[in-house]
């Protein structure tokens, strides 16, 4: 069940909410206290099974998962969450092998931090993702938007609406995470122009938060899979080996 630890949740409705999922009580307590000191509300869960039901029923603004947990590990939790939600997710885990990081990104994680970790680094990553997520927060369908996030992008069969965080390919919805959306927007904004991995990292991580090349490659790989699930012939995101990526609307 959801933790009843006194630091588990603050009551300020104006605060952004972060869910922590980890079977290590010390991690839950330490991170929860640090987040609350930064002005966030927190909810904590000690296993993935309990967390999944809560995250779907009452989504927070961001979630942080450990990988190794009882009942349901972080990888399975993310896989099942991604069937229903693009909720921003950071993996926080003692596993630091490249294959685990790769798998996490390919399943739809927005970021990955290995234990032992710096609270300062974690807070920087959280702030970066929440700023990106807030900028792409959908508006209600009947709300008049005086200052839209960005103009609708239409490139061949692709349509992106930043103000609603909506993407379609040949009129079929494609669900993207915050990071994936920003990477695709950077590519589609200038079809045919090669974007280096550094340029794409700057587009998706504009707050001087360090990520390596594998991060961009993993997000692009997952984006392609999503588009190919609705169009097996999808090839609009091209790889220019040694240079980066480009978008073609042909």
FENDA-V441323 format. One record per backbone hydrogen bond with DSSP energy under -1.0 kcal/mol. NH is the residue of the N-H (numbers start at 1). CO is the residue of the C=O. Records with the same first field share a line. If there is no record, write none. Layout:
BEGIN
NH=CO + CO
END
This chain:
BEGIN
3=44
8=5
15=12
18=41
19=62
20=43
21=64
22=45
28=24
29=25
30=26
31=27
32=28
33=29
34=30
35=31
36=32
37=33
39=36
40=35
41=16
43=18
45=20
51=47
52=48
53=49
54=50
55=51
56=52
57=53
58=54
61=17
62=17
63=88
64=19
65=90
66=21
72=70
74=67
77=73
78=74
79=75
80=76
81=77
82=78
84=81
85=81
90=63
91=111
92=65
93=113
101=97
102=98
103=99
104=100
105=101
106=102
107=103
108=105
109=104
110=89
111=89
113=91
115=93
122=118
123=119
124=120
125=121
126=122
127=123
128=124
129=125
130=126
131=127
132=128
133=129
134=130
135=131
136=132
137=134
143=140
153=160
155=158
158=155
159=168
160=153
161=166
164=161
166=161
168=159
169=172
170=157
172=169
174=167
181=177
182=178
183=179
184=180
185=181
186=182
187=183
188=184
189=185
192=247
193=190
195=245
200=196
201=197
202=198
203=199
204=200
205=201
215=212
217=213
218=214
219=215
220=216
221=217
222=218
223=219
224=220
225=221
226=222
227=223
228=224
229=225
231=227
234=231
238=246
240=244
243=240
244=240
245=195
246=238
248=236
END
